[in-house]
Amino acid sequence: MSFHRNTLLLFVILFGLTSCILTEHINVMQVEVMKPGVFIFPENIKKVAVFKRDSYKSDTCLFKYLNIDEIVADSTIKSSDLSNQCVDALAGYFDKEGYFQDVKNYRDTLNSEWNSNSAIYSPEELYSKSNSDILIFLDFFRLYDVLISNSLNHLHTSASLSWTITIRNDTVAYIYNQIDTLNYDDWQFKNFNLEKDGFEKILMDAAKYLGESFGKKIIPSWIPVERMYYKSGNPDMLKAEQYVLSNEWLKAAEKWKPETKNKNPKIVAKACYNMALSAEMEGEIDVAIDWLVKSYSALPKNNQEHKANCQRYINVLAMRKKEIERLDKQVRKPENK
């Protein structure tokens, strides 16, 4: 997915949610927003190398899981395969996103092709050997509390991973402990042939998710979030909603704006709130907050639910403004990739 879009929000789908507020309906929509990564990498940091170091020898444990009331030791499931899949997924995610100019996946070669003892290599030697600017190591990978039920088509597991990130010319090594809980239910089980493949592929899918999830922490990424807007039987409001459905936010705003001066305070409150959404879609966060302040003040004091909606959205936008400021330092121009 490209990091260079005209707006920071991408409209995805709309669906209705009934509410009695303002005696009308509220619609909730799902949009994608770009979230900043943990690090702000200098523009000259362009090449990344990924390794599975496994410093704690987590691969030596026999894989076990609980099936109803029986502990099963499954020798067909290798922890080394799962951790390699995790590293592959991280490198694959970086490669797909195109944030770095070059991505190299060395998997567990530190313990095989290069040397049987990976600890003898200093970061400087690894930077030189891999010709990279960033080194990322998966030091620990473990799925625990694994519960698998054949009869209920359900899998639950907790995950514990430890990553180390080093950046060229930075004397500090950054450690990121990744903790997660994964659940697969009946509809997800249908994507796997358990009779043929056992549980290996569904666990490999979990390992893939963990690797990609870590990648989304490191660099800017798009994630789905929800936003709401007000509906109304007012002709201009109805026309604006049609523009919303086709993702034409400026045209929607042209219909909403005159209604912000309507004689009916409920229409004013709705239109001002919706104008805030349009402003956010165009990346105008301060303008969006101003519209919410007007919407907040448009109704009598006893309309607490609407005021709460405005306050929640203001809080969201305040956080969003900080994220955008950070993204401005992270999103790279095409020529700097």
Secondary structure as UniProt FT lines:
FT   STRAND          9..17
FT   HELIX           21..23
FT   STRAND          26..35
FT   TURN            43..44
FT   STRAND          47..52
FT   TURN            55..56
FT   HELIX           58..60
FT   STRAND          64..67
FT   TURN            68..69
FT   STRAND          70..73
FT   TURN            75..76
FT   HELIX           79..97
FT   STRAND          102..107
FT   HELIX           109..111
FT   TURN            112..114
FT   HELIX           118..120
FT   HELIX           123..130
FT   STRAND          134..149
FT   TURN            150..153
FT   STRAND          154..167
FT   TURN            168..169
FT   STRAND          173..184
FT   HELIX           186..189
FT   TURN            190..191
FT   HELIX           194..197
FT   TURN            198..199
FT   HELIX           200..218
FT   STRAND          221..230
FT   HELIX           235..245
FT   TURN            246..247
FT   HELIX           249..259
FT   TURN            260..261
FT   HELIX           265..281
FT   TURN            282..283
FT   HELIX           285..297
FT   TURN            301..302
FT   HELIX           304..330
FT   HELIX           334..336
//
